[in-house]
């Protein structure tokens, strides 16, 4: 586990696809008050061992601008950390407290192409 606290992260949400099926991303949004937990994943493809990173990005409330809680809007979004590692959102979950107040957004990320 590689837990790191960061000041901010950049996220571009997927807006659609071009005629070749490649993703088209919207404007970069900057999110503050976050936590990024990276974990290596070891795979063997053919006879070659590959290492990829997965990560859990937690965006804590409150944020400067309101954040969408629509899962469909987050899936496939591109995330860049401060070291310019590129991850893609595989899953999104909004987390609420016992009074049903939104307290954080949790995004499961995978390194590489979505």
C-alpha positions as CSV (number, residue, x, y, z in Angstrom):
1,X,0.0,0.0,0.0
2,X,1.3,3.4,-1.0
3,X,-0.8,6.0,0.7
4,X,-0.1,9.6,-0.3
5,X,-1.8,12.8,0.6
6,X,-1.8,15.3,-2.2
7,X,-3.0,18.9,-2.5
8,X,-4.8,18.3,-5.8
9,X,-5.4,16.0,-8.8
10,X,-6.5,16.8,-12.4
11,X,-9.5,14.9,-13.8
12,X,-10.9,15.1,-17.4
13,X,-14.3,13.4,-17.9
14,X,-15.0,11.4,-21.0
15,X,-17.3,13.4,-23.3
16,X,-17.7,10.8,-26.1
17,X,-15.8,8.9,-28.8
18,X,-14.4,9.9,-32.2
19,X,-15.2,7.9,-35.4
20,X,-12.3,5.5,-34.6
21,X,-13.7,4.7,-31.1
22,X,-11.1,6.7,-29.3
23,X,-12.2,8.6,-26.2
24,X,-12.7,12.4,-26.3
25,X,-12.1,14.1,-23.0
26,X,-13.5,17.4,-21.7
27,X,-11.8,20.2,-19.9
28,X,-9.4,19.5,-17.0
29,X,-10.9,20.0,-13.6
30,X,-8.7,20.5,-10.5
31,X,-9.8,18.8,-7.3
32,X,-8.4,19.6,-3.9
33,X,-8.6,17.9,-0.5
34,X,-7.9,14.4,-1.8
35,X,-6.2,11.1,-0.8
36,X,-4.6,8.7,-3.3
37,X,-3.8,5.1,-2.4
38,X,-1.8,3.3,-5.1
39,X,-1.3,-0.5,-5.2
40,X,0.7,-2.6,-7.7
41,X,-1.0,-5.4,-9.7
42,X,1.2,-8.1,-11.1
43,X,0.1,-9.9,-14.2
44,X,1.7,-12.4,-16.6
45,X,0.8,-11.9,-20.3
46,X,2.2,-14.6,-22.4
47,X,5.6,-15.2,-20.7
48,X,6.1,-11.6,-19.8
49,X,5.4,-10.3,-16.3
50,X,3.8,-6.8,-16.2
51,X,3.2,-4.5,-13.3
52,X,0.4,-2.0,-13.4
53,X,-0.9,0.3,-10.7
54,X,-4.4,0.4,-9.4
55,X,-5.5,3.2,-7.0
56,X,-8.3,4.4,-4.9
57,X,-8.9,8.2,-5.1
58,X,-10.9,9.7,-2.4
59,X,-12.2,13.3,-2.9
60,X,-13.4,14.8,0.4
61,X,-16.2,17.3,0.7
62,X,-16.5,20.2,0.7
63,X,-15.1,21.2,-2.7
64,X,-15.0,24.7,-4.3
65,X,-17.6,23.6,-6.9
66,X,-20.2,20.9,-6.5
67,X,-19.3,17.5,-7.8
68,X,-21.6,15.2,-9.7
69,X,-22.7,11.9,-8.0
70,X,-23.7,10.3,-11.3
71,X,-21.7,7.0,-11.7
72,X,-22.1,7.2,-15.5
73,X,-20.4,10.6,-15.6
74,X,-17.3,9.3,-13.8
75,X,-16.6,5.9,-15.6
76,X,-13.8,6.3,-18.0
77,X,-12.6,9.7,-16.7
78,X,-8.9,10.3,-17.0
79,X,-7.0,11.2,-13.8
80,X,-3.4,12.7,-13.7
81,X,-1.5,12.8,-10.4
82,X,1.3,15.2,-9.5
83,X,3.9,12.8,-11.1
84,X,1.8,12.8,-14.3
85,X,0.8,9.2,-13.9
86,X,-2.4,8.6,-15.9
87,X,-5.2,6.5,-14.4
88,X,-8.7,5.8,-15.6
89,X,-11.9,5.6,-13.4
90,X,-13.3,2.0,-13.3
91,X,-15.9,2.6,-10.6
92,X,-17.4,5.5,-8.6
93,X,-19.2,5.6,-5.3
94,X,-20.6,8.5,-3.3
95,X,-20.3,8.0,0.4
96,X,-22.7,9.6,2.9
97,X,-22.7,9.9,6.7
98,X,-25.5,8.8,9.0
99,X,-27.4,12.0,8.4
100,X,-27.4,11.4,4.7
101,X,-24.9,14.2,4.1
102,X,-22.3,13.7,1.3
103,X,-18.9,13.4,2.9
104,X,-16.7,11.9,0.1
105,X,-16.4,10.5,-3.4
106,X,-14.5,7.3,-3.9
107,X,-13.1,6.4,-7.4
108,X,-11.4,3.1,-8.2
109,X,-8.6,3.7,-10.8
110,X,-6.5,1.6,-13.1
111,X,-3.3,2.7,-14.8
112,X,-3.0,2.8,-18.6
113,X,-5.7,2.9,-21.3
114,X,-9.4,2.6,-20.6
